[in-house]
Amino acid sequence: MVNGGRFHIPALFSRDFFAEGFTVMPNILIKYSDRLGLEGTDLLILLAIFYFQQTGRYELEIADFSQLLHIQERQIQVSIEKMRDLGLLTDIDQSLETTGLFEKVADLWAEERMRAVQQKQQEAAITVQLKAGKEQLLSPLINIINLFEREFGRALTPIEIDQIKNWYCEHGYAETLIKEALKRAVLRGILNLNYMDKILASWAKMNIRTTREVIQYEERFQDKKKRKEQSDPDQKIAKEQDEKFKDIYLT
């Protein structure tokens, strides 16, 4: 330790620094200090209690805290009384016990951990519900796309798939109505999404939402067309060729 007749101050300090030991304030105690009703002075006093316990001193006087912390005795007395009232400190054989403090910290920890578990369970339940809802939404859409590809005899293009998704997801057209529109396009030999879009738009305009309403609408149209033709037979013959490729949904 001596170098040229002098003490090696850094080495001596390092030895004593570690030999004196450390007083540790648990992070969880600091974390819950506000919920425990603790303020800065209270935490300093608790730290002092831990310090005295580590040095083997348990029978303490207010003056001991004042001398260590350089805080007025009255302020220390008020803080200790408050922590006694909160059930954090108890007097046992002239010493301050912190059992109540750690029991309350444990309760807060358990409460927080339980909330975290419940939150994870809720998030998991929501995830399952969202997944189920998404699958429920996508399943009919996939069925529709598969049906279109079978009727078209080929894979749909990305643009065609987006068009069908737009019908189902954006416009909210029912799966049954989209299939009905496809059926009419197939029967007329018009495998064209623009034609089907006109069909669906026409039904939406007429507030048609079911297959039965579609049939009733088309029947009314045909009846009206027949009455018109019967009232003017010559007009029917003159327009027969022009109307060959026109129907209720073509304009």
Legacy VTK file of the C-alpha trace (Angstrom):
# vtk DataFile Version 3.0
C-alpha trace
ASCII
DATASET POLYDATA
POINTS 251 float
0.000 0.000 0.000
3.018 2.229 0.379
4.752 3.652 -2.658
7.956 5.613 -2.003
6.942 6.255 1.590
3.385 7.343 0.642
0.078 5.574 0.891
-1.542 4.508 -2.383
-4.771 6.459 -1.883
-6.775 5.030 -4.858
-6.056 1.458 -3.795
-7.023 2.145 -0.183
-10.192 3.885 -1.251
-11.178 1.040 -3.588
-10.669 -1.496 -0.801
-12.794 0.438 1.675
-15.374 1.350 -0.950
-16.263 -2.289 -1.551
-15.546 -3.475 1.989
-18.132 -1.062 3.414
-20.819 -2.818 1.373
-23.896 -1.397 -0.365
-27.358 -0.405 0.745
-29.870 -1.309 -1.945
-33.333 0.143 -2.462
-35.485 -2.405 -4.358
-36.620 -1.016 -7.694
-40.080 -2.467 -7.176
-40.411 -0.401 -4.005
-39.546 2.774 -5.891
-41.953 1.734 -8.655
-44.869 1.406 -6.244
-43.869 4.296 -3.949
-46.622 6.583 -5.215
-49.320 3.926 -4.776
-47.976 3.246 -1.295
-48.267 6.939 -0.429
-44.524 7.414 -0.029
-42.670 10.647 -0.677
-38.977 11.470 -1.016
-38.289 11.796 2.697
-40.102 8.512 3.385
-37.914 6.689 0.859
-34.765 8.161 2.428
-35.848 6.940 5.849
-36.570 3.473 4.491
-33.144 3.488 2.877
-31.656 4.447 6.225
-33.509 1.567 7.893
-32.017 -0.852 5.350
-28.597 0.665 6.004
-28.880 0.252 9.780
-30.142 -3.313 9.397
-27.181 -4.238 7.201
-24.794 -2.816 9.787
-26.517 -4.770 12.554
-28.319 -1.869 14.229
-31.991 -2.475 14.938
-32.739 -0.395 18.061
-32.881 3.077 16.566
-33.651 6.576 17.777
-34.941 9.507 15.753
-31.545 11.151 16.312
-29.840 8.281 14.493
-31.829 9.029 11.332
-31.302 12.777 11.682
-27.556 12.374 12.041
-27.297 10.024 9.043
-29.635 11.831 6.683
-29.137 15.431 7.882
-32.887 15.863 8.180
-34.631 17.553 11.108
-35.881 15.169 13.783
-39.424 16.566 13.603
-39.616 15.808 9.876
-38.328 12.283 10.458
-40.848 11.729 13.264
-43.746 12.820 11.031
-42.599 10.511 8.227
-42.209 7.477 10.479
-45.623 8.091 12.065
-47.179 8.306 8.635
-45.635 4.998 7.569
-46.831 3.414 10.816
-50.377 4.611 10.073
-50.131 3.182 6.547
-49.151 -0.174 8.014
-45.742 -0.091 6.378
-43.702 0.086 9.584
-44.302 -1.562 12.938
-42.511 -1.273 16.275
-41.179 -4.590 17.554
-38.785 -4.628 20.547
-37.718 -1.003 19.964
-36.897 -1.679 16.315
-38.708 -0.682 13.131
-39.865 -3.673 11.120
-40.644 -3.377 7.406
-42.688 -6.580 7.079
-45.881 -4.598 6.428
-44.112 -2.621 3.714
-43.083 -5.703 1.768
-46.490 -7.346 2.246
-48.177 -4.336 0.638
-45.583 -4.278 -2.141
-46.284 -7.978 -2.725
-50.026 -7.261 -2.906
-49.466 -4.505 -5.471
-47.173 -6.758 -7.476
-49.742 -9.593 -7.436
-52.507 -7.181 -8.454
-50.443 -5.837 -11.336
-49.414 -9.311 -12.454
-53.050 -10.467 -12.372
-54.099 -7.474 -14.481
-51.335 -8.281 -16.954
-52.508 -11.892 -17.206
-56.125 -10.787 -17.660
-55.082 -8.260 -20.290
-53.178 -10.935 -22.204
-56.186 -13.219 -22.008
-58.450 -10.456 -23.274
-56.035 -9.630 -26.095
-55.830 -13.314 -26.999
-59.632 -13.559 -27.008
-59.903 -10.463 -29.196
-57.280 -11.868 -31.563
-59.236 -15.115 -31.848
-62.448 -13.187 -32.487
-60.806 -11.005 -35.120
-59.264 -14.043 -36.778
-62.593 -15.847 -36.752
-64.331 -12.752 -38.108
-61.713 -12.368 -40.822
-62.027 -16.027 -41.777
-65.795 -15.697 -41.765
-65.478 -12.686 -44.053
-62.920 -14.222 -46.393
-64.454 -17.686 -46.693
-67.456 -16.565 -48.814
-65.187 -14.322 -50.867
-62.851 -17.226 -51.631
-65.862 -19.337 -52.597
-67.048 -16.611 -54.964
-63.635 -16.267 -56.617
-63.360 -20.046 -57.032
-66.817 -20.138 -58.626
-65.900 -17.347 -61.051
-62.722 -19.176 -62.074
-64.668 -22.362 -62.721
-67.227 -20.559 -64.861
-64.570 -18.535 -66.696
-62.438 -21.641 -67.195
-59.303 -19.792 -66.138
-57.617 -18.045 -63.237
-58.860 -14.524 -62.588
-56.544 -11.574 -63.064
-55.589 -9.419 -60.059
-57.837 -6.657 -61.418
-60.791 -9.054 -61.650
-60.176 -10.313 -58.125
-60.046 -6.720 -56.843
-63.339 -6.035 -58.598
-65.028 -8.984 -56.882
-63.511 -8.010 -53.519
-64.859 -4.506 -54.065
-68.348 -5.887 -54.656
-68.263 -7.992 -51.531
-66.263 -5.849 -49.092
-66.838 -2.259 -50.205
-70.323 -2.302 -51.711
-71.526 -5.031 -49.410
-73.218 -7.066 -52.127
-74.433 -10.389 -50.743
-72.681 -13.580 -51.821
-75.950 -14.924 -53.239
-76.496 -11.819 -55.388
-72.966 -11.926 -56.778
-73.515 -15.559 -57.707
-76.873 -14.660 -59.288
-75.200 -11.954 -61.351
-72.613 -14.497 -62.521
-75.387 -16.975 -63.394
-77.117 -14.419 -65.600
-73.857 -13.476 -67.289
-73.117 -17.144 -68.032
-76.631 -17.767 -69.387
-76.262 -14.827 -71.742
-72.703 -15.742 -72.699
-71.360 -12.438 -71.435
-68.430 -13.374 -69.199
-67.603 -9.793 -68.448
-67.278 -8.217 -65.015
-68.457 -4.850 -66.267
-71.740 -6.467 -67.319
-72.081 -8.106 -63.894
-71.245 -4.795 -62.241
-74.210 -3.220 -64.060
-76.450 -6.056 -62.893
-75.402 -5.622 -59.268
-75.655 -1.827 -59.448
-79.152 -2.150 -60.935
-80.243 -4.423 -58.097
-78.724 -2.102 -55.505
-80.560 0.849 -57.034
-83.826 -1.085 -56.779
-82.944 -2.059 -53.174
-82.968 -5.728 -54.167
-81.242 -7.866 -51.549
-82.410 -11.450 -52.096
-82.649 -13.931 -54.958
-86.426 -13.965 -54.612
-86.560 -10.195 -55.082
-84.369 -10.550 -58.183
-86.809 -13.044 -59.724
-89.802 -10.854 -58.900
-88.076 -7.827 -60.416
-87.249 -9.653 -63.642
-90.755 -11.045 -63.893
-92.227 -7.566 -63.582
-89.836 -6.346 -66.259
-90.784 -9.145 -68.640
-94.522 -8.591 -68.041
-94.134 -4.898 -68.770
-92.140 -5.677 -71.922
-94.781 -8.138 -73.165
-97.632 -5.675 -72.600
-95.740 -3.039 -74.535
-95.076 -5.407 -77.438
-98.700 -6.537 -77.510
-99.888 -2.973 -77.693
-97.581 -2.240 -80.704
-96.702 -5.417 -82.720
-95.133 -3.451 -85.594
-92.634 -1.818 -83.223
-91.636 -5.259 -81.947
-90.741 -6.497 -85.464
-88.859 -3.311 -86.378
-86.661 -3.463 -83.287
-86.173 -7.203 -83.094
-82.704 -7.191 -84.651
-81.516 -4.152 -82.683
-82.688 -5.723 -79.404
-81.084 -9.081 -80.108
-78.159 -8.529 -77.746
-79.922 -6.274 -75.289
-81.655 -7.305 -72.116
-82.856 -5.913 -68.856
-79.341 -5.038 -67.680
-77.826 -3.659 -70.897
-78.166 -0.017 -71.772
LINES 1 252
251 0 1 2 3 4 5 6 7 8 9 10 11 12 13 14 15 16 17 18 19 20 21 22 23 24 25 26 27 28 29 30 31 32 33 34 35 36 37 38 39 40 41 42 43 44 45 46 47 48 49 50 51 52 53 54 55 56 57 58 59 60 61 62 63 64 65 66 67 68 69 70 71 72 73 74 75 76 77 78 79 80 81 82 83 84 85 86 87 88 89 90 91 92 93 94 95 96 97 98 99 100 101 102 103 104 105 106 107 108 109 110 111 112 113 114 115 116 117 118 119 120 121 122 123 124 125 126 127 128 129 130 131 132 133 134 135 136 137 138 139 140 141 142 143 144 145 146 147 148 149 150 151 152 153 154 155 156 157 158 159 160 161 162 163 164 165 166 167 168 169 170 171 172 173 174 175 176 177 178 179 180 181 182 183 184 185 186 187 188 189 190 191 192 193 194 195 196 197 198 199 200 201 202 203 204 205 206 207 208 209 210 211 212 213 214 215 216 217 218 219 220 221 222 223 224 225 226 227 228 229 230 231 232 233 234 235 236 237 238 239 240 241 242 243 244 245 246 247 248 249 250
